[in-house]
């Protein structure tokens, strides 16, 4: 998979993300940075990665997340052949015993 070209602007963004210390700070930053749709899509992809790592099938992931099978396939390729980004964070979340929570009623 192609890697994005490293540059000063991306470095600055990633340093900003690394400076966040709480989930509330992440909400505030990402709600300012991203549209609601972009943030929702990223969270669905993370949820899909978790489900793939837990050996869930595509149909189950689609039903739970609304992701297309094409997007799930891309996540799966990243898990298997990517830069280990998903694997790294999933492992760290597991080490901290942070599991996905069920949707809360609004």
Biopython code that builds the backbone (N, CA, C, O; Angstrom):
import numpy as np
from Bio.PDB.StructureBuilder import StructureBuilder

atoms = [
    (1, "UNK", "N", (0.834, -1.181, 0.000)),
    (1, "UNK", "CA", (0.000, 0.000, 0.000)),
    (1, "UNK", "C", (0.876, 1.239, 0.000)),
    (1, "UNK", "O", (1.909, 1.288, 0.667)),
    (2, "UNK", "N", (0.451, 2.233, -0.753)),
    (2, "UNK", "CA", (1.216, 3.462, -0.815)),
    (2, "UNK", "C", (1.148, 4.214, 0.501)),
    (2, "UNK", "O", (0.115, 4.246, 1.169)),
    (3, "UNK", "N", (2.249, 4.806, 0.850)),
    (3, "UNK", "CA", (2.303, 5.607, 2.069)),
    (3, "UNK", "C", (2.178, 7.077, 1.700)),
    (3, "UNK", "O", (2.699, 7.504, 0.671)),
    (4, "UNK", "N", (1.485, 7.860, 2.538)),
    (4, "UNK", "CA", (1.431, 9.292, 2.261)),
    (4, "UNK", "C", (2.824, 9.890, 2.429)),
    (4, "UNK", "O", (3.602, 9.472, 3.286)),
    (5, "UNK", "N", (3.112, 10.865, 1.599)),
    (5, "UNK", "CA", (4.401, 11.538, 1.684)),
    (5, "UNK", "C", (4.488, 12.288, 3.013)),
    (5, "UNK", "O", (3.583, 13.040, 3.376)),
    (6, "UNK", "N", (5.581, 12.074, 3.725)),
    (6, "UNK", "CA", (5.780, 12.788, 4.984)),
    (6, "UNK", "C", (6.136, 14.231, 4.666)),
    (6, "UNK", "O", (6.934, 14.514, 3.772)),
    (7, "UNK", "N", (5.527, 15.132, 5.418)),
    (7, "UNK", "CA", (5.862, 16.543, 5.249)),
    (7, "UNK", "C", (5.594, 17.279, 6.556)),
    (7, "UNK", "O", (5.020, 16.721, 7.491)),
    (8, "UNK", "N", (6.011, 18.524, 6.607)),
    (8, "UNK", "CA", (5.925, 19.322, 7.828)),
    (8, "UNK", "C", (4.486, 19.515, 8.294)),
    (8, "UNK", "O", (4.217, 19.510, 9.495)),
    (9, "UNK", "N", (3.555, 19.685, 7.346)),
    (9, "UNK", "CA", (2.153, 19.905, 7.729)),
    (9, "UNK", "C", (1.570, 18.663, 8.398)),
    (9, "UNK", "O", (0.884, 18.769, 9.415)),
    (10, "UNK", "N", (1.840, 17.489, 7.831)),
    (10, "UNK", "CA", (1.338, 16.250, 8.445)),
    (10, "UNK", "C", (2.013, 16.013, 9.797)),
    (10, "UNK", "O", (1.366, 15.604, 10.760)),
    (11, "UNK", "N", (3.308, 16.274, 9.855)),
    (11, "UNK", "CA", (4.005, 16.134, 11.137)),
    (11, "UNK", "C", (3.356, 17.006, 12.205)),
    (11, "UNK", "O", (3.163, 16.572, 13.341)),
    (12, "UNK", "N", (3.023, 18.234, 11.832)),
    (12, "UNK", "CA", (2.399, 19.164, 12.772)),
    (12, "UNK", "C", (1.044, 18.632, 13.234)),
    (12, "UNK", "O", (0.720, 18.698, 14.420)),
    (13, "UNK", "N", (0.256, 18.106, 12.299)),
    (13, "UNK", "CA", (-1.039, 17.512, 12.647)),
    (13, "UNK", "C", (-0.846, 16.346, 13.615)),
    (13, "UNK", "O", (-1.529, 16.273, 14.636)),
    (14, "UNK", "N", (0.076, 15.436, 13.303)),
    (14, "UNK", "CA", (0.270, 14.268, 14.153)),
    (14, "UNK", "C", (0.800, 14.652, 15.528)),
    (14, "UNK", "O", (0.431, 14.031, 16.525)),
    (15, "UNK", "N", (1.662, 15.666, 15.597)),
    (15, "UNK", "CA", (2.125, 16.154, 16.901)),
    (15, "UNK", "C", (0.953, 16.735, 17.697)),
    (15, "UNK", "O", (0.874, 16.564, 18.913)),
    (16, "UNK", "N", (0.050, 17.420, 17.002)),
    (16, "UNK", "CA", (-1.135, 17.960, 17.673)),
    (16, "UNK", "C", (-1.979, 16.826, 18.259)),
    (16, "UNK", "O", (-2.437, 16.907, 19.398)),
    (17, "UNK", "N", (-2.178, 15.772, 17.468)),
    (17, "UNK", "CA", (-2.960, 14.621, 17.941)),
    (17, "UNK", "C", (-2.274, 13.974, 19.143)),
    (17, "UNK", "O", (-2.932, 13.623, 20.123)),
    (18, "UNK", "N", (-0.962, 13.818, 19.068)),
    (18, "UNK", "CA", (-0.222, 13.210, 20.175)),
    (18, "UNK", "C", (-0.256, 14.061, 21.439)),
    (18, "UNK", "O", (-0.027, 13.545, 22.532)),
    (19, "UNK", "N", (-0.541, 15.367, 21.306)),
    (19, "UNK", "CA", (-0.596, 16.237, 22.481)),
    (19, "UNK", "C", (-1.898, 16.089, 23.269)),
    (19, "UNK", "O", (-1.983, 16.531, 24.414)),
    (20, "UNK", "N", (-2.912, 15.470, 22.659)),
    (20, "UNK", "CA", (-4.201, 15.309, 23.338)),
    (20, "UNK", "C", (-4.052, 14.322, 24.490)),
    (20, "UNK", "O", (-3.349, 13.318, 24.375)),
    (21, "UNK", "N", (-4.724, 14.622, 25.606)),
    (21, "UNK", "CA", (-4.522, 13.806, 26.804)),
    (21, "UNK", "C", (-5.757, 13.067, 27.284)),
    (21, "UNK", "O", (-5.639, 12.117, 28.058)),
    (22, "UNK", "N", (-6.927, 13.474, 26.850)),
    (22, "UNK", "CA", (-8.148, 12.809, 27.323)),
    (22, "UNK", "C", (-9.096, 12.565, 26.150)),
    (22, "UNK", "O", (-8.954, 13.161, 25.082)),
    (23, "UNK", "N", (-10.052, 11.688, 26.368)),
    (23, "UNK", "CA", (-11.067, 11.437, 25.344)),
    (23, "UNK", "C", (-11.850, 12.717, 25.066)),
    (23, "UNK", "O", (-12.179, 13.000, 23.914)),
    (24, "UNK", "N", (-12.152, 13.489, 26.101)),
    (24, "UNK", "CA", (-12.875, 14.751, 25.892)),
    (24, "UNK", "C", (-12.066, 15.715, 25.029)),
    (24, "UNK", "O", (-12.634, 16.387, 24.167)),
    (25, "UNK", "N", (-10.743, 15.799, 25.242)),
    (25, "UNK", "CA", (-9.909, 16.643, 24.395)),
    (25, "UNK", "C", (-9.945, 16.154, 22.953)),
    (25, "UNK", "O", (-9.961, 16.962, 22.024)),
    (26, "UNK", "N", (-9.957, 14.836, 22.760)),
    (26, "UNK", "CA", (-10.041, 14.272, 21.410)),
    (26, "UNK", "C", (-11.368, 14.649, 20.759)),
    (26, "UNK", "O", (-11.393, 15.052, 19.596)),
    (27, "UNK", "N", (-12.468, 14.523, 21.496)),
    (27, "UNK", "CA", (-13.764, 14.935, 20.958)),
    (27, "UNK", "C", (-13.705, 16.391, 20.499)),
    (27, "UNK", "O", (-14.102, 16.714, 19.380)),
    (28, "UNK", "N", (-13.209, 17.259, 21.368)),
    (28, "UNK", "CA", (-13.175, 18.683, 21.046)),
    (28, "UNK", "C", (-12.315, 18.956, 19.816)),
    (28, "UNK", "O", (-12.726, 19.699, 18.925)),
    (29, "UNK", "N", (-11.131, 18.365, 19.763)),
    (29, "UNK", "CA", (-10.224, 18.608, 18.643)),
    (29, "UNK", "C", (-10.793, 18.053, 17.344)),
    (29, "UNK", "O", (-10.851, 18.762, 16.339)),
    (30, "UNK", "N", (-11.217, 16.781, 17.356)),
    (30, "UNK", "CA", (-11.681, 16.162, 16.117)),
    (30, "UNK", "C", (-13.009, 16.738, 15.646)),
    (30, "UNK", "O", (-13.275, 16.750, 14.444)),
    (31, "UNK", "N", (-13.853, 17.217, 16.563)),
    (31, "UNK", "CA", (-15.085, 17.878, 16.137)),
    (31, "UNK", "C", (-14.785, 19.221, 15.486)),
    (31, "UNK", "O", (-15.527, 19.664, 14.609)),
    (32, "UNK", "N", (-13.706, 19.873, 15.907)),
    (32, "UNK", "CA", (-13.276, 21.108, 15.243)),
    (32, "UNK", "C", (-12.605, 20.804, 13.910)),
    (32, "UNK", "O", (-12.816, 21.520, 12.930)),
    (33, "UNK", "N", (-11.804, 19.754, 13.867)),
    (33, "UNK", "CA", (-11.003, 19.428, 12.692)),
    (33, "UNK", "C", (-11.814, 18.792, 11.570)),
    (33, "UNK", "O", (-11.611, 19.114, 10.400)),
    (34, "UNK", "N", (-12.724, 17.897, 11.916)),
    (34, "UNK", "CA", (-13.432, 17.068, 10.932)),
    (34, "UNK", "C", (-14.912, 17.423, 10.876)),
    (34, "UNK", "O", (-15.469, 18.007, 11.806)),
    (35, "UNK", "N", (-15.526, 17.057, 9.767)),
    (35, "UNK", "CA", (-16.986, 17.131, 9.719)),
    (35, "UNK", "C", (-17.543, 15.973, 10.543)),
    (35, "UNK", "O", (-16.824, 15.025, 10.861)),
    (36, "UNK", "N", (-18.807, 16.054, 10.879)),
    (36, "UNK", "CA", (-19.449, 14.969, 11.623)),
    (36, "UNK", "C", (-19.363, 13.675, 10.826)),
    (36, "UNK", "O", (-19.117, 12.606, 11.385)),
    (37, "UNK", "N", (-19.569, 13.779, 9.517)),
    (37, "UNK", "CA", (-19.516, 12.595, 8.656)),
    (37, "UNK", "C", (-18.115, 11.973, 8.635)),
    (37, "UNK", "O", (-17.978, 10.751, 8.705)),
    (38, "UNK", "N", (-17.079, 12.807, 8.538)),
    (38, "UNK", "CA", (-15.699, 12.291, 8.541)),
    (38, "UNK", "C", (-15.371, 11.583, 9.851)),
    (38, "UNK", "O", (-14.780, 10.504, 9.845)),
    (39, "UNK", "N", (-15.749, 12.181, 10.955)),
    (39, "UNK", "CA", (-15.491, 11.590, 12.262)),
    (39, "UNK", "C", (-16.258, 10.285, 12.429)),
    (39, "UNK", "O", (-15.732, 9.305, 12.959)),
    (40, "UNK", "N", (-17.507, 10.283, 11.972)),
    (40, "UNK", "CA", (-18.325, 9.078, 12.035)),
    (40, "UNK", "C", (-17.701, 7.957, 11.202)),
    (40, "UNK", "O", (-17.657, 6.807, 11.637)),
    (41, "UNK", "N", (-17.226, 8.293, 10.018)),
    (41, "UNK", "CA", (-16.606, 7.301, 9.131)),
    (41, "UNK", "C", (-15.332, 6.727, 9.747)),
    (41, "UNK", "O", (-15.104, 5.518, 9.686)),
    (42, "UNK", "N", (-14.508, 7.579, 10.335)),
    (42, "UNK", "CA", (-13.284, 7.083, 10.973)),
    (42, "UNK", "C", (-13.600, 6.146, 12.137)),
    (42, "UNK", "O", (-12.946, 5.117, 12.312)),
    (43, "UNK", "N", (-14.610, 6.512, 12.933)),
    (43, "UNK", "CA", (-14.962, 5.655, 14.064)),
    (43, "UNK", "C", (-15.537, 4.324, 13.587)),
    (43, "UNK", "O", (-15.291, 3.289, 14.206)),
    (44, "UNK", "N", (-16.296, 4.339, 12.497)),
    (44, "UNK", "CA", (-16.811, 3.090, 11.928)),
    (44, "UNK", "C", (-15.665, 2.203, 11.443)),
    (44, "UNK", "O", (-15.701, 0.986, 11.626)),
    (45, "UNK", "N", (-14.652, 2.807, 10.826)),
    (45, "UNK", "CA", (-13.509, 2.032, 10.340)),
    (45, "UNK", "C", (-12.744, 1.401, 11.505)),
    (45, "UNK", "O", (-12.302, 0.255, 11.419)),
    (46, "UNK", "N", (-12.593, 2.154, 12.584)),
    (46, "UNK", "CA", (-11.913, 1.596, 13.756)),
    (46, "UNK", "C", (-12.711, 0.441, 14.335)),
    (46, "UNK", "O", (-12.147, -0.589, 14.703)),
    (47, "UNK", "N", (-14.026, 0.613, 14.414)),
    (47, "UNK", "CA", (-14.919, -0.447, 14.904)),
    (47, "UNK", "C", (-14.825, -1.669, 13.981)),
    (47, "UNK", "O", (-14.778, -2.806, 14.452)),
    (48, "UNK", "N", (-14.799, -1.428, 12.675)),
    (48, "UNK", "CA", (-14.661, -2.515, 11.711)),
    (48, "UNK", "C", (-13.344, -3.256, 11.880)),
    (48, "UNK", "O", (-13.308, -4.483, 11.784)),
    (49, "UNK", "N", (-12.269, -2.529, 12.129)),
    (49, "UNK", "CA", (-10.963, -3.159, 12.367)),
    (49, "UNK", "C", (-11.018, -4.049, 13.606)),
    (49, "UNK", "O", (-10.474, -5.153, 13.615)),
    (50, "UNK", "N", (-11.677, -3.559, 14.642)),
    (50, "UNK", "CA", (-11.812, -4.358, 15.865)),
    (50, "UNK", "C", (-12.572, -5.651, 15.567)),
    (50, "UNK", "O", (-12.176, -6.733, 16.002)),
    (51, "UNK", "N", (-13.665, -5.518, 14.822)),
    (51, "UNK", "CA", (-14.481, -6.694, 14.505)),
    (51, "UNK", "C", (-13.720, -7.684, 13.624)),
    (51, "UNK", "O", (-13.824, -8.894, 13.827)),
    (52, "UNK", "N", (-12.949, -7.182, 12.641)),
    (52, "UNK", "CA", (-12.141, -8.070, 11.812)),
    (52, "UNK", "C", (-11.101, -8.791, 12.654)),
    (52, "UNK", "O", (-10.870, -9.987, 12.471)),
    (53, "UNK", "N", (-10.474, -8.070, 13.573)),
    (53, "UNK", "CA", (-9.482, -8.688, 14.460)),
    (53, "UNK", "C", (-10.122, -9.756, 15.347)),
    (53, "UNK", "O", (-9.459, -10.698, 15.781)),
    (54, "UNK", "N", (-11.409, -9.595, 15.608)),
    (54, "UNK", "CA", (-12.162, -10.579, 16.402)),
    (54, "UNK", "C", (-12.790, -11.654, 15.521)),
    (54, "UNK", "O", (-13.651, -12.408, 15.972)),
    (55, "UNK", "N", (-12.353, -11.720, 14.253)),
    (55, "UNK", "CA", (-12.793, -12.746, 13.298)),
    (55, "UNK", "C", (-14.280, -12.697, 12.964)),
    (55, "UNK", "O", (-14.898, -13.732, 12.716)),
    (56, "UNK", "N", (-14.848, -11.503, 12.958)),
    (56, "UNK", "CA", (-16.236, -11.338, 12.530)),
    (56, "UNK", "C", (-16.281, -11.359, 10.998)),
    (56, "UNK", "O", (-15.313, -10.994, 10.332)),
    (57, "UNK", "N", (-17.408, -11.789, 10.461)),
    (57, "UNK", "CA", (-17.567, -11.854, 9.008)),
    (57, "UNK", "C", (-18.074, -10.507, 8.473)),
    (57, "UNK", "O", (-18.652, -9.702, 9.203)),
    (58, "UNK", "N", (-17.837, -10.295, 7.177)),
    (58, "UNK", "CA", (-18.185, -9.019, 6.557)),
    (58, "UNK", "C", (-19.653, -8.650, 6.767)),
    (58, "UNK", "O", (-19.959, -7.495, 7.065)),
    (59, "UNK", "N", (-20.556, -9.605, 6.617)),
    (59, "UNK", "CA", (-21.978, -9.268, 6.754)),
    (59, "UNK", "C", (-22.289, -8.773, 8.162)),
    (59, "UNK", "O", (-23.085, -7.850, 8.332)),
    (60, "UNK", "N", (-21.677, -9.368, 9.152)),
    (60, "UNK", "CA", (-21.891, -8.937, 10.536)),
    (60, "UNK", "C", (-21.324, -7.522, 10.749)),
    (60, "UNK", "O", (-21.927, -6.703, 11.443)),
    (61, "UNK", "N", (-20.169, -7.249, 10.150)),
    (61, "UNK", "CA", (-19.549, -5.935, 10.282)),
    (61, "UNK", "C", (-20.381, -4.879, 9.566)),
    (61, "UNK", "O", (-20.577, -3.780, 10.086)),
    (62, "UNK", "N", (-20.868, -5.209, 8.378)),
    (62, "UNK", "CA", (-21.724, -4.280, 7.630)),
    (62, "UNK", "C", (-22.979, -3.944, 8.427)),
    (62, "UNK", "O", (-23.369, -2.780, 8.511)),
    (63, "UNK", "N", (-23.610, -4.953, 9.007)),
    (63, "UNK", "CA", (-24.827, -4.721, 9.795)),
    (63, "UNK", "C", (-24.549, -3.866, 11.023)),
    (63, "UNK", "O", (-25.358, -3.010, 11.379)),
    (64, "UNK", "N", (-23.411, -4.090, 11.672)),
    (64, "UNK", "CA", (-23.093, -3.366, 12.904)),
    (64, "UNK", "C", (-22.596, -1.944, 12.651)),
    (64, "UNK", "O", (-22.811, -1.056, 13.476)),
    (65, "UNK", "N", (-21.932, -1.723, 11.510)),
    (65, "UNK", "CA", (-21.280, -0.428, 11.289)),
    (65, "UNK", "C", (-21.857, 0.380, 10.142)),
    (65, "UNK", "O", (-21.740, 1.605, 10.130)),
    (66, "UNK", "N", (-22.474, -0.282, 9.182)),
    (66, "UNK", "CA", (-22.922, 0.402, 7.984)),
    (66, "UNK", "C", (-21.816, 0.574, 6.951)),
    (66, "UNK", "O", (-22.030, 1.206, 5.916)),
    (67, "UNK", "N", (-20.629, 0.017, 7.220)),
    (67, "UNK", "CA", (-19.534, 0.101, 6.254)),
    (67, "UNK", "C", (-19.831, -0.757, 5.039)),
    (67, "UNK", "O", (-20.478, -1.798, 5.150)),
    (68, "UNK", "N", (-19.361, -0.322, 3.885)),
    (68, "UNK", "CA", (-19.501, -1.133, 2.678)),
    (68, "UNK", "C", (-18.506, -2.283, 2.742)),
    (68, "UNK", "O", (-17.515, -2.228, 3.471)),
    (69, "UNK", "N", (-18.788, -3.327, 1.966)),
    (69, "UNK", "CA", (-17.856, -4.451, 1.925)),
    (69, "UNK", "C", (-16.521, -4.014, 1.318)),
    (69, "UNK", "O", (-15.480, -4.569, 1.669)),
    (70, "UNK", "N", (-16.534, -3.032, 0.417)),
    (70, "UNK", "CA", (-15.285, -2.517, -0.157)),
    (70, "UNK", "C", (-14.422, -1.869, 0.930)),
    (70, "UNK", "O", (-13.210, -2.076, 0.965)),
    (71, "UNK", "N", (-15.041, -1.092, 1.807)),
    (71, "UNK", "CA", (-14.300, -0.453, 2.898)),
    (71, "UNK", "C", (-13.791, -1.500, 3.877)),
    (71, "UNK", "O", (-12.657, -1.411, 4.348)),
    (72, "UNK", "N", (-14.618, -2.485, 4.185)),
    (72, "UNK", "CA", (-14.187, -3.556, 5.091)),
    (72, "UNK", "C", (-13.010, -4.311, 4.488)),
    (72, "UNK", "O", (-12.067, -4.671, 5.193)),
    (73, "UNK", "N", (-13.069, -4.547, 3.180)),
    (73, "UNK", "CA", (-11.975, -5.226, 2.489)),
    (73, "UNK", "C", (-10.687, -4.404, 2.581)),
    (73, "UNK", "O", (-9.606, -4.961, 2.775)),
    (74, "UNK", "N", (-10.801, -3.102, 2.444)),
    (74, "UNK", "CA", (-9.622, -2.240, 2.548)),
    (74, "UNK", "C", (-9.037, -2.308, 3.956)),
    (74, "UNK", "O", (-7.820, -2.403, 4.117)),
    (75, "UNK", "N", (-9.890, -2.261, 4.969)),
    (75, "UNK", "CA", (-9.425, -2.367, 6.354)),
    (75, "UNK", "C", (-8.723, -3.713, 6.556)),
    (75, "UNK", "O", (-7.670, -3.788, 7.190)),
    (76, "UNK", "N", (-9.320, -4.766, 6.012)),
    (76, "UNK", "CA", (-8.737, -6.099, 6.143)),
    (76, "UNK", "C", (-7.349, -6.161, 5.487)),
    (76, "UNK", "O", (-6.422, -6.753, 6.040)),
    (77, "UNK", "N", (-7.216, -5.546, 4.305)),
    (77, "UNK", "CA", (-5.905, -5.502, 3.642)),
    (77, "UNK", "C", (-4.892, -4.753, 4.501)),
    (77, "UNK", "O", (-3.731, -5.153, 4.598)),
    (78, "UNK", "N", (-5.338, -3.666, 5.123)),
    (78, "UNK", "CA", (-4.444, -2.906, 6.001)),
    (78, "UNK", "C", (-4.021, -3.746, 7.201)),
    (78, "UNK", "O", (-2.858, -3.718, 7.601)),
    (79, "UNK", "N", (-4.951, -4.486, 7.769)),
    (79, "UNK", "CA", (-4.613, -5.353, 8.900)),
    (79, "UNK", "C", (-3.600, -6.420, 8.504)),
    (79, "UNK", "O", (-2.709, -6.754, 9.285)),
    (80, "UNK", "N", (-3.735, -6.948, 7.305)),
    (80, "UNK", "CA", (-2.864, -8.040, 6.867)),
    (80, "UNK", "C", (-1.561, -7.561, 6.238)),
    (80, "UNK", "O", (-0.505, -8.145, 6.478)),
    (81, "UNK", "N", (-1.630, -6.499, 5.432)),
    (81, "UNK", "CA", (-0.476, -6.113, 4.623)),
    (81, "UNK", "C", (-0.070, -4.654, 4.779)),
    (81, "UNK", "O", (0.834, -4.190, 4.084)),
    (82, "UNK", "N", (-0.713, -3.937, 5.663)),
    (82, "UNK", "CA", (-0.462, -2.505, 5.790)),
    (82, "UNK", "C", (0.741, -2.177, 6.658)),
    (82, "UNK", "O", (1.656, -2.988, 6.798)),
    (83, "UNK", "N", (0.734, -1.013, 7.226)),
    (83, "UNK", "CA", (1.840, -0.496, 8.026)),
    (83, "UNK", "C", (1.702, -0.827, 9.509)),
    (83, "UNK", "O", (2.441, -0.289, 10.333)),
    (84, "UNK", "N", (0.763, -1.707, 9.858)),
    (84, "UNK", "CA", (0.501, -2.130, 11.246)),
    (84, "UNK", "C", (-0.091, -1.024, 12.116)),
    (84, "UNK", "O", (-0.024, -1.096, 13.343)),
    (85, "UNK", "N", (-0.666, -0.009, 11.487)),
    (85, "UNK", "CA", (-1.296, 1.061, 12.258)),
    (85, "UNK", "C", (-2.487, 0.563, 13.070)),
    (85, "UNK", "O", (-2.568, 0.791, 14.277)),
    (86, "UNK", "N", (-3.415, -0.122, 12.390)),
    (86, "UNK", "CA", (-4.565, -0.683, 13.109)),
    (86, "UNK", "C", (-4.098, -1.672, 14.171)),
    (86, "UNK", "O", (-4.548, -1.622, 15.316)),
    (87, "UNK", "N", (-3.205, -2.561, 13.791)),
    (87, "UNK", "CA", (-2.740, -3.602, 14.719)),
    (87, "UNK", "C", (-2.101, -2.998, 15.966)),
    (87, "UNK", "O", (-2.312, -3.480, 17.079)),
    (88, "UNK", "N", (-1.323, -1.944, 15.767)),
    (88, "UNK", "CA", (-0.664, -1.285, 16.896)),
    (88, "UNK", "C", (-1.682, -0.737, 17.881)),
    (88, "UNK", "O", (-1.579, -0.979, 19.084)),
    (89, "UNK", "N", (-2.665, 0.004, 17.377)),
    (89, "UNK", "CA", (-3.626, 0.604, 18.308)),
    (89, "UNK", "C", (-4.561, -0.448, 18.901)),
    (89, "UNK", "O", (-4.943, -0.338, 20.066)),
    (90, "UNK", "N", (-4.935, -1.460, 18.128)),
    (90, "UNK", "CA", (-5.784, -2.518, 18.688)),
    (90, "UNK", "C", (-5.064, -3.259, 19.815)),
    (90, "UNK", "O", (-5.667, -3.577, 20.840)),
    (91, "UNK", "N", (-3.783, -3.529, 19.622)),
    (91, "UNK", "CA", (-2.992, -4.197, 20.659)),
    (91, "UNK", "C", (-2.923, -3.328, 21.914)),
    (91, "UNK", "O", (-3.084, -3.823, 23.030)),
    (92, "UNK", "N", (-2.686, -2.044, 21.726)),
    (92, "UNK", "CA", (-2.589, -1.135, 22.886)),
    (92, "UNK", "C", (-3.923, -0.992, 23.609)),
    (92, "UNK", "O", (-3.963, -0.922, 24.837)),
    (93, "UNK", "N", (-5.008, -0.948, 22.853)),
    (93, "UNK", "CA", (-6.326, -0.901, 23.488)),
    (93, "UNK", "C", (-6.595, -2.186, 24.275)),
    (93, "UNK", "O", (-7.148, -2.144, 25.374)),
    (94, "UNK", "N", (-6.201, -3.325, 23.706)),
    (94, "UNK", "CA", (-6.353, -4.602, 24.411)),
    (94, "UNK", "C", (-5.535, -4.616, 25.700)),
    (94, "UNK", "O", (-6.011, -5.074, 26.739)),
    (95, "UNK", "N", (-4.307, -4.117, 25.629)),
    (95, "UNK", "CA", (-3.438, -4.077, 26.813)),
    (95, "UNK", "C", (-4.042, -3.229, 27.920)),
    (95, "UNK", "O", (-3.863, -3.522, 29.102)),
    (96, "UNK", "N", (-4.758, -2.178, 27.536)),
    (96, "UNK", "CA", (-5.423, -1.307, 28.513)),
    (96, "UNK", "C", (-6.820, -1.804, 28.863)),
    (96, "UNK", "O", (-7.530, -1.192, 29.661)),
    (97, "UNK", "N", (-7.203, -2.929, 28.253)),
    (97, "UNK", "CA", (-8.532, -3.514, 28.451)),
    (97, "UNK", "C", (-9.648, -2.540, 28.069)),
    (97, "UNK", "O", (-10.683, -2.470, 28.731)),
    (98, "UNK", "N", (-9.418, -1.797, 26.998)),
    (98, "UNK", "CA", (-10.422, -0.868, 26.474)),
    (98, "UNK", "C", (-11.134, -1.590, 25.338)),
    (98, "UNK", "O", (-10.545, -1.865, 24.293)),
    (99, "UNK", "N", (-12.386, -1.885, 25.555)),
    (99, "UNK", "CA", (-13.191, -2.612, 24.586)),
    (99, "UNK", "C", (-14.251, -1.700, 24.011)),
    (99, "UNK", "O", (-14.670, -0.742, 24.661)),
    (100, "UNK", "N", (-14.691, -1.991, 22.783)),
    (100, "UNK", "CA", (-15.789, -1.184, 22.225)),
    (100, "UNK", "C", (-17.030, -1.309, 23.100)),
    (100, "UNK", "O", (-17.340, -2.387, 23.607)),
    (101, "UNK", "N", (-17.717, -0.226, 23.265)),
    (101, "UNK", "CA", (-18.953, -0.216, 24.049)),
    (101, "UNK", "C", (-20.137, -0.227, 23.093)),
    (101, "UNK", "O", (-20.043, 0.242, 21.959)),
    (102, "UNK", "N", (-21.222, -0.754, 23.556)),
    (102, "UNK", "CA", (-22.469, -0.725, 22.753)),
    (102, "UNK", "C", (-22.939, 0.714, 22.643)),
    (102, "UNK", "O", (-22.658, 1.549, 23.503)),
    (103, "UNK", "N", (-23.653, 0.980, 21.575)),
    (103, "UNK", "CA", (-24.207, 2.318, 21.358)),
    (103, "UNK", "C", (-25.130, 2.687, 22.502)),
    (103, "UNK", "O", (-25.931, 1.876, 22.966)),
    (104, "UNK", "N", (-25.001, 3.933, 22.948)),
    (104, "UNK", "CA", (-25.893, 4.450, 23.977)),
    (104, "UNK", "C", (-27.138, 4.996, 23.317)),
    (104, "UNK", "O", (-27.082, 5.522, 22.206)),
    (105, "UNK", "N", (-28.253, 4.873, 23.994)),
    (105, "UNK", "CA", (-29.490, 5.458, 23.496)),
    (105, "UNK", "C", (-29.418, 6.972, 23.618)),
    (105, "UNK", "O", (-29.008, 7.492, 24.655)),
    (106, "UNK", "N", (-29.807, 7.670, 22.584)),
    (106, "UNK", "CA", (-29.744, 9.149, 22.597)),
    (106, "UNK", "C", (-30.862, 9.735, 23.400)),
    (106, "UNK", "O", (-30.964, 10.956, 23.518)),
]
sb = StructureBuilder()
sb.init_structure("model")
sb.init_model(0)
sb.init_chain("A")
sb.init_seg("    ")
for serial, (resi, resn, name, xyz) in enumerate(atoms, 1):
    if name == "N":
        sb.init_residue(resn, " ", resi, " ")
    sb.init_atom(name, np.array(xyz, "f"), 0.0, 1.0, " ", f" {name:<3s}", serial, name[0])
structure = sb.get_structure()
